[in-house]
Amino acid sequence: MKFILKQITLFSLFYLCVIIFSDCKNKSTEQPVRKENPPTVVDVIIAIPESISNIIEANGTVIAGEFVELRPEVSGRLTYLKVPEGRSVTKGTIVARVNDADLKAQISKSSVQLDLAQKTLDRYKQLLDVNGINQADYDVALNLVNTLKADMEYTHALIDKTVIKAPFTGVAGLRGVSPGAYVTPATVIASLQQTNEVKIDFTLPELYSSVVKNGMVISVELDAVKKEKQKAIIIATEPGANTDTRNLKVRALLQGGTGNIGSFAKVYIDAGKNRASIKVPTNCIIPDDKNNQVVLVKNGQASFVNIKTGVREANAVEVLEGINVGDSVVVTGVLFARPKSMLQVRSVKKLQDIANSGAVK
C-alpha cells in the first residue's frame, strides 16, 4: 500500500513538472504586441488653379525731365548776374555775363583795319582792271580783307561765350556765385531743372530684359504714405546690363504728374497677364539640398514629392511641376509628417485663409 502511494506521488510530481514546462515553453514562443503610433493630425488644401499675376517691384529715383549746371565757357569777372532762385526761367533768358570789354575792343580795332583794307582792295581792283598792278599784289590785299573778317567772326564767337543763357525753360536752383566774382569753366553758377515733366530711373535684373519694352505702361508709387499710384511710360533702356551688378537701367516718363527731384519711387511692372496656376502657402514647402518638397495625402499616408516653383507672392508660391489639380497638400503638421506615415485630415482649408492667418506649422 505504501508502495502504491509512493508511485502515485511520483507520478503527480512528474505530471506537474510537465505542465509547468509546457506553460513556460508556450510563453517563450509568444510574440510581443507592438503598439502602433497614432496618425499625425494635419490640415490640407485642395490644389486648384488660381489666378496669379507676375508683378515685378523695383526701386527707382525721380529725375528732372532736363537738368543742366550753368557754367561759363570762358574765365573772367561776372559783370551781370540774374538767377531767380527757385523760380521759372524761360529758354534763352540771359542769367549771367562775363566781362567782355577786351573782346569788344578787339572788334573795334579789327573793324577799323577792315575798313582800310577794304578801301585798298577796291583801289587795287580798279588798277588791276587797267593792268596798273600785278595779280599778286591784288591777291595780298584780298587775303588781308578775308583775314580781318575771319578774326572778327572769331572774336564775336568769344563774346558769345561770355553770355550764359538758359538752354530750356525750367526752374533755377540756388545761386553758387555772387556778382563780381571771378569764374572759370569749372564754376557752377546755378542749376536748371525741368520739373513739369519728370522721369523715373530704375534698375531691373537682366532676367527681365525681354519683359521691358519701350512704350510699356508701368505703375509708380511716389508717396509711401498715401500709397497713390501713377502711370509712367518706358521711353528708353540701356542697351546692355551693368557688368558689376548685372542689372538693367530703365527710364520712364511720368504721365500727368510731378514729383520731388531726387526722391524715392516704387515701380511696379506687370511681367505677364493674369493666368491660372496652382499655388501653395510658402511655409508648407520643405527646402532640400537640391529640390523643394511638399507633403501630399495619398491613401491616408504622407507622400513627399519634389516640386518646381515659379512666381512668388507675399504668402504663396506658384507650383509649376509636382502637384496635380485635386491633390491634397498638407499645410499644418508638416514638421511632424514622415514618409509613408499615417495622416489624419482634420480639416480642409482655403489658400486665402492660410495666407491671411500666416499660420503654417
Secondary structure, 3 states (H helix, E strand, C coil): CHHHHHHHHHHHHHHHHHHHHHHHHHHHHCCCCCCCCCCEEEEEEECCEEEECCEEEEEEEEEEEEEEEECCCCCEEEEEECCCCCCEECCCCEEEEECCHHHHHHHHHHHHHHHHHHHHHHHHHHHHHCCCCCHHHHHHHHHHHHHHHHHHHHHHHHHHHCEEECCCCEEECCCCCCCCCEECCCCCCEEEEEEEEEEEEEEEEHHHCCCCCCCCEEEEECCCCCCCEEEEEEEEECCCCCCCCCEEEEEEEECCCCCCCCCEEEEEEECCCCEEEEEEEHHHCEECCCCEEEEEEECCEEEEEEEEEEEECCCEEEEEECCCCCCEEEEECHHHCCCCCEEEEEEEECHHHHHHHCCCC
